[in-house]
Amino acid sequence: MADLQDDIPRTTEVGEDDGLPDDPFHLPPVVPAGDVPAGDLPSGDVPAGDPLERARALLAGHPVADGYSGLPWALRHLPGHDLQLGEAAVDTDLPRMRAGHVGALFWSLHLPEGPAGERPVAATLEQLDLARSVVEAHPEGLRLVRTAGQVIDARNRGRVAVLLGPAHGAALDGSLAVLRVLHALGVRVLTLAGTTWACDSGLSRFGEEVVREMNRLGVLADVTGAGPATVRRTLALSKTPVLCTRSAARALRPHPANLSDDLLAALGGAKGLCMVPLTAEQTGPAVPDVADHLDHIRDVAGPECVGLSGTYDSGVVHPRELADASRYPHLIAELLRRGWSETELSLLTWGNVQRVLRGADFASRAAQHRREAPTPRITDLDAL
């Protein structure tokens, strides 16, 4: 695993030092360079007239932070791929991300089906290694990051910021020590659903320790697909904002991963973030259907609780006009037609993700002084 240490970039920060804990692999420190607050990007003037041109102008100042991308796994069988020149076999490449004004991506490390899924720790480490290789092969377009300040720095340098995660909770193999190693290698988001310690009845004793340790480390909890009891307990327990990386409104489309209005309201009350997936199955077959979900979640949970999750290169069918990562302006144009303000749109595309990342960074710094690294395994806390 030492070979993976290069996954963590040590770029020059913009703004305050994020105060990350000492890295167990003794990587060189980040050097702050300036006083530009994270999230402050040139907004530009949004012109009147054509909604698509207005959308592109707005996205130039407030790019998309995409909550879920399956690109690393999609590239595993494409040796010699070049994202700079374009890849017809995938939904995401650098030209299309530039056309879509994508400024940041969360790269999924979810476990595949089949034999690899039966060895979750090794499979997750292999995907981490693949993600590192992809970023290293495209240094002029991509930058691996893990803090809000590094996201801004990558954007200011003309790179797309890549955050690692969500990873699947099964990758912990019932060990908080494995969680700490994954965090040291750059994992920023962990999905709780589908584990024995986050099931329909809620979080087990070990599951609660996982959430507490994630808070201490600054790893965000993803409750996509989790049962209502797990979602509510995670919201009550977590000191950092909670994510749903791929959830829309169940009131509009009764998909299992979509959230009911009461859970959306609870998520909004806890200052969490619901990232709406651009999938035909969850949100509908056309751009207006996706916009309906965004309208609904904004109205129920508040404009600070809604974000975007392209789910590109994850094997799903996308709505018409949203087939790849270049198509975000078409969705923003639809929202402009519906009367979304520039402030609401800037939160949707960029600001809400920055708030969540900085909230997790702040809570982690505070927790470092209150809580030592716990050692229990699942067998020490949960009856099997």
DAQUI-V277098 format. One record per backbone hydrogen bond with DSSP energy under -0.5 kcal/mol. NH is the residue of the N-H (numbers start at 1). CO is the residue of the C=O. E is the energy in kcal/mol with one decimal. If there is no record, write none. Layout:
nh->NH co->CO e->E
nh->NH co->CO e->E
This chain:
nh->4 co->1 e->-1.8
nh->5 co->2 e->-1.8
nh->6 co->3 e->-0.6
nh->7 co->4 e->-2.6
nh->8 co->5 e->-1.5
nh->9 co->7 e->-0.9
nh->13 co->31 e->-0.9
nh->15 co->13 e->-0.5
nh->15 co->34 e->-0.5
nh->26 co->23 e->-2.2
nh->32 co->30 e->-0.6
nh->33 co->13 e->-1.3
nh->37 co->35 e->-0.6
nh->40 co->37 e->-2.0
nh->41 co->39 e->-1.2
nh->46 co->44 e->-0.5
nh->47 co->45 e->-0.8
nh->54 co->50 e->-2.3
nh->55 co->51 e->-2.5
nh->56 co->52 e->-2.1
nh->57 co->53 e->-2.1
nh->58 co->54 e->-2.3
nh->59 co->55 e->-2.6
nh->60 co->56 e->-1.4
nh->61 co->57 e->-0.7
nh->61 co->58 e->-1.0
nh->62 co->58 e->-2.0
nh->64 co->101 e->-2.8
nh->65 co->349 e->-2.8
nh->66 co->64 e->-0.7
nh->66 co->104 e->-2.9
nh->67 co->308 e->-2.2
nh->69 co->106 e->-1.7
nh->70 co->312 e->-2.7
nh->74 co->70 e->-2.0
nh->75 co->71 e->-1.8
nh->76 co->73 e->-1.2
nh->77 co->74 e->-0.5
nh->78 co->75 e->-1.9
nh->81 co->78 e->-1.4
nh->86 co->82 e->-1.2
nh->90 co->87 e->-1.4
nh->94 co->83 e->-1.9
nh->95 co->83 e->-0.7
nh->97 co->93 e->-2.5
nh->98 co->94 e->-2.5
nh->99 co->95 e->-2.3
nh->100 co->96 e->-2.2
nh->101 co->98 e->-0.9
nh->102 co->97 e->-2.7
nh->103 co->64 e->-2.5
nh->103 co->101 e->-0.6
nh->104 co->64 e->-1.8
nh->105 co->161 e->-2.7
nh->106 co->66 e->-2.1
nh->107 co->105 e->-0.6
nh->107 co->163 e->-3.1
nh->108 co->69 e->-3.0
nh->108 co->106 e->-0.6
nh->109 co->166 e->-3.0
nh->117 co->114 e->-1.1
nh->118 co->115 e->-1.4
nh->119 co->116 e->-1.4
nh->123 co->119 e->-2.7
nh->124 co->120 e->-2.1
nh->125 co->121 e->-2.3
nh->126 co->122 e->-2.4
nh->127 co->123 e->-1.7
nh->128 co->124 e->-2.2
nh->129 co->125 e->-2.3
nh->130 co->126 e->-2.2
nh->131 co->127 e->-2.7
nh->132 co->128 e->-2.4
nh->133 co->129 e->-2.2
nh->134 co->130 e->-2.3
nh->135 co->131 e->-2.3
nh->136 co->132 e->-2.7
nh->137 co->133 e->-1.6
nh->138 co->134 e->-0.5
nh->138 co->135 e->-1.4
nh->139 co->136 e->-0.6
nh->141 co->138 e->-1.4
nh->142 co->138 e->-2.6
nh->143 co->160 e->-2.2
nh->145 co->162 e->-2.7
nh->151 co->147 e->-1.8
nh->152 co->148 e->-1.9
nh->153 co->149 e->-2.3
nh->154 co->150 e->-2.5
nh->155 co->151 e->-2.2
nh->156 co->152 e->-2.8
nh->157 co->153 e->-1.3
nh->158 co->155 e->-1.7
nh->159 co->154 e->-2.9
nh->160 co->141 e->-3.1
nh->161 co->103 e->-2.4
nh->161 co->159 e->-0.6
nh->162 co->143 e->-2.9
nh->163 co->105 e->-3.1
nh->163 co->161 e->-0.5
nh->164 co->186 e->-0.7
nh->165 co->107 e->-2.8
nh->165 co->163 e->-0.5
nh->167 co->189 e->-2.3
nh->168 co->109 e->-0.6
nh->169 co->191 e->-1.8
nh->171 co->168 e->-2.2
nh->172 co->169 e->-1.8
nh->173 co->170 e->-1.5
nh->175 co->172 e->-1.1
nh->176 co->376 e->-0.9
nh->179 co->175 e->-1.2
nh->180 co->176 e->-1.9
nh->181 co->177 e->-1.9
nh->182 co->178 e->-2.7
nh->183 co->179 e->-2.3
nh->184 co->180 e->-2.2
nh->185 co->181 e->-1.5
nh->186 co->183 e->-1.9
nh->187 co->182 e->-2.4
nh->188 co->164 e->-3.5
nh->189 co->164 e->-0.8
nh->190 co->220 e->-2.6
nh->191 co->167 e->-3.4
nh->192 co->222 e->-2.5
nh->193 co->222 e->-0.5
nh->194 co->198 e->-0.5
nh->195 co->192 e->-0.7
nh->195 co->198 e->-0.7
nh->198 co->195 e->-0.8
nh->199 co->202 e->-1.7
nh->202 co->199 e->-1.9
nh->204 co->197 e->-2.0
nh->208 co->204 e->-2.3
nh->209 co->205 e->-1.7
nh->210 co->206 e->-2.3
nh->211 co->207 e->-2.1
nh->212 co->208 e->-2.2
nh->213 co->209 e->-2.5
nh->214 co->210 e->-2.5
nh->215 co->211 e->-2.3
nh->216 co->212 e->-2.0
nh->217 co->213 e->-2.1
nh->218 co->214 e->-2.3
nh->219 co->214 e->-2.2
nh->220 co->188 e->-3.1
nh->222 co->190 e->-2.8
nh->223 co->221 e->-0.6
nh->223 co->243 e->-2.8
nh->226 co->223 e->-2.1
nh->231 co->227 e->-2.5
nh->232 co->228 e->-2.7
nh->233 co->229 e->-2.3
nh->234 co->230 e->-2.5
nh->235 co->231 e->-2.4
nh->236 co->232 e->-2.1
nh->237 co->233 e->-2.2
nh->238 co->234 e->-2.8
nh->243 co->221 e->-3.0
nh->244 co->273 e->-2.3
nh->247 co->244 e->-0.6
nh->247 co->275 e->-1.5
nh->250 co->248 e->-0.6
nh->250 co->259 e->-2.8
nh->251 co->259 e->-0.5
nh->252 co->249 e->-1.0
nh->253 co->249 e->-1.7
nh->255 co->253 e->-2.5
nh->258 co->255 e->-1.5
nh->259 co->248 e->-2.8
nh->264 co->260 e->-2.5
nh->265 co->261 e->-2.5
nh->266 co->262 e->-1.9
nh->267 co->263 e->-2.7
nh->268 co->264 e->-2.6
nh->269 co->265 e->-2.4
nh->270 co->266 e->-1.5
nh->271 co->268 e->-1.5
nh->272 co->267 e->-2.8
nh->273 co->242 e->-2.3
nh->274 co->305 e->-3.2
nh->275 co->244 e->-3.1
nh->275 co->273 e->-0.7
nh->276 co->274 e->-0.7
nh->276 co->307 e->-2.4
nh->278 co->309 e->-1.8
nh->279 co->277 e->-1.5
nh->280 co->317 e->-3.0
nh->281 co->317 e->-0.5
nh->283 co->279 e->-2.7
nh->284 co->279 e->-0.8
nh->284 co->280 e->-0.9
nh->289 co->286 e->-0.7
nh->290 co->286 e->-1.5
nh->291 co->287 e->-2.5
nh->292 co->288 e->-2.0
nh->293 co->289 e->-1.6
nh->294 co->290 e->-2.2
nh->295 co->291 e->-2.8
nh->296 co->292 e->-2.5
nh->297 co->293 e->-2.7
nh->298 co->294 e->-2.3
nh->299 co->295 e->-2.3
nh->300 co->296 e->-2.4
nh->301 co->297 e->-2.9
nh->302 co->297 e->-0.9
nh->302 co->298 e->-1.1
nh->305 co->302 e->-2.0
nh->306 co->303 e->-0.7
nh->307 co->274 e->-2.5
nh->308 co->65 e->-0.5
nh->309 co->276 e->-2.3
nh->311 co->68 e->-1.7
nh->312 co->68 e->-0.6
nh->314 co->311 e->-0.9
nh->320 co->285 e->-3.0
nh->322 co->319 e->-2.0
nh->325 co->91 e->-1.9
nh->327 co->324 e->-1.8
nh->330 co->327 e->-1.3
nh->331 co->327 e->-0.9
nh->331 co->328 e->-0.7
nh->332 co->328 e->-2.2
nh->333 co->329 e->-2.4
nh->334 co->330 e->-1.5
nh->335 co->331 e->-1.8
nh->336 co->332 e->-2.3
nh->337 co->333 e->-2.1
nh->338 co->334 e->-1.2
nh->339 co->336 e->-1.5
nh->340 co->335 e->-2.3
nh->345 co->341 e->-2.3
nh->346 co->342 e->-2.4
nh->347 co->343 e->-1.8
nh->348 co->344 e->-2.2
nh->349 co->345 e->-2.5
nh->350 co->346 e->-1.8
nh->351 co->346 e->-3.0
nh->352 co->347 e->-2.4
nh->354 co->350 e->-1.9
nh->355 co->351 e->-2.3
nh->356 co->352 e->-2.2
nh->357 co->353 e->-2.6
nh->358 co->354 e->-2.5
nh->359 co->355 e->-2.3
nh->360 co->356 e->-2.2
nh->361 co->357 e->-2.3
nh->362 co->358 e->-2.5
nh->363 co->359 e->-2.5
nh->364 co->360 e->-2.1
nh->365 co->361 e->-2.1
nh->366 co->362 e->-2.0
nh->367 co->363 e->-2.3
nh->368 co->364 e->-1.7
nh->369 co->365 e->-0.5
nh->369 co->366 e->-1.0
nh->370 co->367 e->-1.2
nh->371 co->367 e->-2.1
nh->378 co->174 e->-2.5
nh->380 co->377 e->-1.5
nh->381 co->377 e->-0.6
nh->381 co->378 e->-1.0
nh->382 co->378 e->-2.9
